[in-house]
Every structure is written in C-alpha cells, then in structure tokens.
Amino acid sequence: MQGSILITGCSSGIGEYVAKQLKADGFHVLATARHDEDVKRLTLAGFTAYKLDLDDSESVIAGFAWALKNAQHNQIALLFNNGAYGQAGALEDISREWLEKQFSTNVFGWHQLTNLCIKHMREIGHGKIVYNSSVLGIVSMPFRGAYNASKYAIEGLADTLRLELRDSNISISLIEPGPITSQFRKNALIQMQKSINVEDSVHHVLYQKTLARLEKEGPAVPFTLPPSAVYKRITKIINSKKPKPRYYVTFPTYLFGTLKRLLPAAWLDTIIGASKA
C-alpha cells in the first residue's frame, strides 16, 4: 500500500494493537491518541504520533493537517476510525449533555475526520476508510443505549457514504466486533460513575450487575477474542482491491446478525432482554 495509515484511538486495545502490528508489517502508521502521555509513549515506541481529540473540532483539523504533513508520499491511503468509548446506563438516566458527549466523540469526530480524508483521497485518486463499529450497531442491548445509538449512527453514515462514493476509487468498510479484550469496560466504568446517579435511579438494583460486569478483570462474557481478530480484518481490507462493506468479528456478531435477519423483532427482544444489564 502506497501512503500512510491514519488510526485514531491508539492509546490501548484495538487501536494500539493494530497500529503495532501494521508497523511491524512495514506499513507507515500515523498513530493518534487523545492524551499527552499516550502520545509520548507511542513516540518512544517509534511511532509517528500526535494528540488528536475527536471531541474537539479544532483538534481534528490540526490532527489531519499533521497527518498530511507526515504522510508517506504525501498520501493517506487508509483511515481507521477507531477511537471511541462506551456510555453505560439506562437511557432515562442519561442526560442530553452526556448523550451529546457520546456522539461528539463516537460520531461527530469520526464524521469530520472522514470528510477531511475523503477530500484528500479524491485528490490522490484512491483511498480506504474503515469504521470500527460493533455488534451493537446491529442489535441493541439494554443499559447501553447511548453507545448503541452512536454505533447505529455510524452504520447509517457508512452505508450512505458507500453509495455516494460508488463512482470514486474510495472504499467504505465497517468492522463489527463483538467482545474484544481491551480497556473498553474500564473506560465505560469511569464514564458511568461520572454521569449516572446510581443510587437515585429506578434501575439501581440492576446497575449493580452492570457495575460488576464493568469492574470484572479479564473477559466478562463468553466468546471474547483478542484484538488480533480485528487486525485480521484490517489486513483483508488492505489487501483487497474491492473491500467488503462489512466484516463481522466474534461469534456473537455472526449470531445476532443472523438472528436479526431471521427472527421477528418481538422474539429477538425476548432473547436480548433476558440479559438485564
């Protein structure tokens, strides 16, 4: 692949692993993270790294300008939209402010950076854009409503862009993981503690189950895979002349993707609703 690969959310988990593996494979990686200490650590590890906060429009603009300046052959060949977080809690307990924060990072930041990359990719005549979505962009689960909604939004944006870019040489792909080993639950716990008044909620009993899941060390659910499973999909996209619109990762994604196509909504609600938190 001629040009660089720009990745958001490289501080840990999927982003960090994919960046390291692509670098080891000889690709030029532009690694970004939102905290100074993570950028410093990535730089010491030999990455071309920069602070990019998806929640800040000016930071996105500056980050993209930096990426163009540092891109191999002055080309960003692939954008991996990965930086995101999960907002746990029942929707009736999530304020407009916290829902806006969820969308600001998970949707609006990605959309802004994607549009900047599309303009650049049109100029160079090619490019690949990859969104790290989720099984929760396919089916909804209780007490994850804000995150569900952000991933549904990403699915809609990606599907629309794919249609609008059909006559270009720019591909749009969604990677849809289920449970992956990462810092995701740790970060979701921090957000929940800041945004939800657990004791005053009508759901306070069920929230104890949610908190226990988020606090659990190691895999919290069956069929959890390491981030290498996502990396394998990235390499398929890189090596494909015509990448697929969607790449499922983990058994739960394949399962729920199939059930959503086959079952009436009421049946699927019964299956998913059996898990209360």
HELIX and SHEET records of a PDB file:
HELIX    1   1 GLY A   13  ALA A   24  1                                  12    
HELIX    2   2 ASP A   36  LEU A   44  1                                   9    
HELIX    3   3 SER A   57  ASN A   70  1                                  14    
HELIX    4   4 GLN A   72  ASN A   74  5                                   3    
HELIX    5   5 LEU A   91  ASP A   93  5                                   3    
HELIX    6   6 ARG A   96  PHE A  103  1                                   8    
HELIX    7   7 SER A  104  GLY A  109  3                                   6    
HELIX    8   8 TRP A  110  ILE A  124  1                                  15    
HELIX    9   9 VAL A  135  GLY A  137  5                                   3    
HELIX   10  10 GLY A  145  GLU A  164  1                                  20    
HELIX   11  11 PHE A  184  SER A  195  1                                  12    
HELIX   12  12 HIS A  204  GLU A  215  1                                  12    
HELIX   13  13 SER A  228  ASN A  239  1                                  12    
HELIX   14  14 PHE A  251  LEU A  262  1                                  12    
HELIX   15  15 ALA A  265  GLY A  273  1                                   9    
SHEET    1   A 7 THR A  48  LYS A  51  0                                        
SHEET    2   A 7 HIS A  28  ALA A  33  1                                        
SHEET    3   A 7 SER A   4  ILE A   7  1                                        
SHEET    4   A 7 ILE A  76  ASN A  81  1                                        
SHEET    5   A 7 GLY A 127  ASN A 132  1                                        
SHEET    6   A 7 ILE A 170  PRO A 177  1                                        
SHEET    7   A 7 ARG A 246  VAL A 249  1                                        
END                                                                             
